[in-house]
Amino acid sequence: MDVVDLPAPTPAPTEDDANQLRLLSIFHYVVAGMTGLFSLFPLLHLVMGIAMVTGALPMESNPPGSSNGEERMFGWIFIIFAGVFILFGLTLAGLIAYAGRCLMQRRRYLLCLVVAAISCMLMPFGTVLGVFTLVVLMRPSVKAAFA
């Protein structure tokens, strides 16, 4: 007769796990709001770039050898970089907020794990939130709570 090893039963989520997931969800919303706010800082550069391109920004007379096209190219560089940073920051803020919602509903475990790892790049609050989220999500009882 062969002996079959049965897998160990996964522990049921405790009340502490539920409370920690709820708190992590709230903190995800807070960090998402802060990330969204800080991602709007390049709006100043965007406005300056638009002003350079349209000619609304008063510039001194052109030095010899430079043209108006160079100033407009510099304005387009401001617009493109500011637009990319704003878009990236708002997208990241949206992902962090969505991960907070998924934590509250105990859905999309892998998404929550990936967003927690990515949020570790956002010093200092995102790092703290990401590490604590990773620690909580690695528990077998918490993983079992996600459907």
N, C-alpha and C positions, 0 to 999 in steps of 0.2 A: 504494500500500500504506500503510495507516494504522499508525502506531506506537502501541502500547498501553503505557502506563506500568504496570509491575507494582509492587505495593506492596513496600516494603523488607521483607526478612525480619526477624522479631522476634528479638532476640538470646536465646540460651538462658540460663536462670538459672545463675549461677556458684555456686561453693562459698561465696563471701562472702555472696551473697544468702541462701543457705540458712542460714548461721550467724546472720545478722542477723535473719531471720524467727524462728529458734529463740529467740534472746535476747529479741526483742520479745514473743514468746509468754510467756516466763517473767516478764518485767516486767509484762505485762498481768495475770497472776495475782497478783503482788505488789500492784499498784495496786488491783486488785479487792478484795483482802483489806483493805487500808487504807481503801478507800471504804466497805466494809461495816461496818468497825469504827467509823468516824467517823459513819456514818449512824445508829448506835445511841445517840449522845449524847442525843437528845431523849427517851430513855426516862424520864429524870428528870421532864421536863415531863408526859409521859403519866401517870406514877404520881401526880404532884401533881394533875393534872386529875381523875383517877379519885377521888382522896381528897377533892377539893372537891365532886364530884358526889354521892358517897356520904355525905358528912358526916363522914368519918373524920378529916379535917384539922381540928384544933381552931382555931376562929376566935374572935376577940374578939367582944364583943357588937356587934350591928349598930348603926351610927350611925343617927340619925334620918333617915328618908326612904329607907333602903335595905331591901331585902327579901332573904330567903333565895333567891329565884329569881334575883336578880342574881349571887349567888355561884355558883350552879349554872351559870348561863350562862357565866360566866367560866371555870369548870372545863371546860365543853364546848368552849370555844374552845381551851384548852390541849390537850385530847384530840384535836381535829380537826387542829390544826396539827402537833402531834407525830406523829400517825399518818400524815399526808401526807408529812412530811419523811422519816420512817423508810421508808415504802413507796417513795418516789422514790429514796432512797439505796440501798436494797437492790436495787431494780430496775436501777439504773445499775451497781452492783457486779456483778450477774449478767450484764448485757450486756458489760461489760468482760472478765469471765472467759470468756464465750462467744466473744468476738472473739479472745481469746488462743488458745483452742482452734482456732478457724477459721484463725488465722495458722499454727499448727503443722501443720494438715492441708492448708493452701493451698486453702481453700474460702471461698466467700461474700466475694468481693473488695469489693463495694459495702458490705456490712455492716461489714467491717473499716475501710473508709474513713470511714464515717459515725461509728462509735464512736470512731475516732481523733480526728475533729474535735470530737465532743462532749467527749471527755476533756480537751481543751485548756482547758476551763473549770475543771478541778480543779487549782488552784494548790498547790504548785509541781510536784509529781511528775507529775500528770496532764498538765500542759502540756508538760513535757519529753517524756514518753512519746508524747503525741499528735503533737507536731511530728516526732519521730524516726520514728514510724510513718508519718506522711504522706509524709515524704521518701523512705522506703524503698518505700512502695507506689506512688509515682509513677514509679518506674523501669520502663521498658518490659520489661526482662527479668523483673522480679518480677511484673508484671501478667500476663505470658505464663505464669508458673508456676502461676497460679490456674486451676483447671479449672471 
